[in-house]
Amino acid sequence: DQQVKQNSPSLSVQEGRISILNCDYTNSMFDYFLWYKKYPAEGPTFLISISSIKDKNEDGRFTVFLNKSAKHLSLHIVPSQPGDSAVYFCAAENTGTASKLTFGTGTRLQVTL
Amino acid sequence: GAGVSQTPSNKVTEKGKYVELRCDPISGHTALYWYRQSLGQGPEFLIYFQGTGAADDSGLPNDRFFAVRPEGSVSTLKIQRTERGDSAVYLCASSFSPQGGGYTFGSGTRLTVV
């Protein structure tokens, strides 16, 4: 049972344009959501997070939106840069229990020149 | 060290053999996690340590898998009687706080069982 889903395995965006990565979840007990970025042969690196009490969190070029009623979150990258090319993982957590993240399957973002 | 260190970076072993994977967390991080990432999948939780004790080992797939953290720092993930399905990248992460994510992940150990 995939509790966190990233339905787009890949996305290609032109440099300077907006990248939108989507994530859906099914477990209503999740109350904290994170995005990680992964380059080949490296571990995932934390990018941005959002608590379920908020609907938006912004950090520079990165903004995460949360729609609790739809159990959907998205990551917006504006403007996209070639260095943003990586695999992006959505992850979710129930902070009331011992910490463990449930990850989606990832979306490979390619930013082209 | 500055980051989470995992050794070896690559391990090839024969089916049925025993392997140990090591994780050296960031100094002072009391929380330590092991995840496994199979091809085309996201990381899957295996076990979480708070200090020396395993606070949550619900992700270990079966009793062939075991992990220890005897002094609250370095951790070793042990896999007995390896199977081809154990082939994956094993990721270790550490953090100050057990909640809210924000982990620092290591680069992982790529295990290949032939």
Chai-1 contact restraints between the chains, C-beta under 6 A:
chainA,res_idxA,chainB,res_idxB,connection_type,confidence,min_distance_angstrom,max_distance_angstrom,comment,restraint_id
A,L34,B,G101,contact,1.0,0.0,6.0,A-B,restraint_1
A,E42,B,S107,contact,1.0,0.0,6.0,A-B,restraint_2
A,G43,B,L91,contact,1.0,0.0,6.0,A-B,restraint_3
A,G43,B,F105,contact,1.0,0.0,6.0,A-B,restraint_4
A,G43,B,G106,contact,1.0,0.0,6.0,A-B,restraint_5
A,G43,B,S107,contact,1.0,0.0,6.0,A-B,restraint_6
A,G43,B,G108,contact,1.0,0.0,6.0,A-B,restraint_7
A,P44,B,F105,contact,1.0,0.0,6.0,A-B,restraint_8
A,F46,B,G102,contact,1.0,0.0,6.0,A-B,restraint_9
A,S49,B,G101,contact,1.0,0.0,6.0,A-B,restraint_10
A,F89,B,G42,contact,1.0,0.0,6.0,A-B,restraint_11
A,E93,B,G101,contact,1.0,0.0,6.0,A-B,restraint_12
A,T95,B,Q99,contact,1.0,0.0,6.0,A-B,restraint_13
A,A98,B,Y48,contact,1.0,0.0,6.0,A-B,restraint_14
A,A98,B,A55,contact,1.0,0.0,6.0,A-B,restraint_15
A,A98,B,D56,contact,1.0,0.0,6.0,A-B,restraint_16
A,S99,B,P98,contact,1.0,0.0,6.0,A-B,restraint_17
A,S99,B,Q99,contact,1.0,0.0,6.0,A-B,restraint_18
A,K100,B,F45,contact,1.0,0.0,6.0,A-B,restraint_19
A,K100,B,Y48,contact,1.0,0.0,6.0,A-B,restraint_20
A,L101,B,G101,contact,1.0,0.0,6.0,A-B,restraint_21
A,F103,B,G42,contact,1.0,0.0,6.0,A-B,restraint_22
A,F103,B,P43,contact,1.0,0.0,6.0,A-B,restraint_23
A,G104,B,G42,contact,1.0,0.0,6.0,A-B,restraint_24
A,T105,B,Q41,contact,1.0,0.0,6.0,A-B,restraint_25
A,T105,B,G42,contact,1.0,0.0,6.0,A-B,restraint_26
A,G106,B,G42,contact,1.0,0.0,6.0,A-B,restraint_27
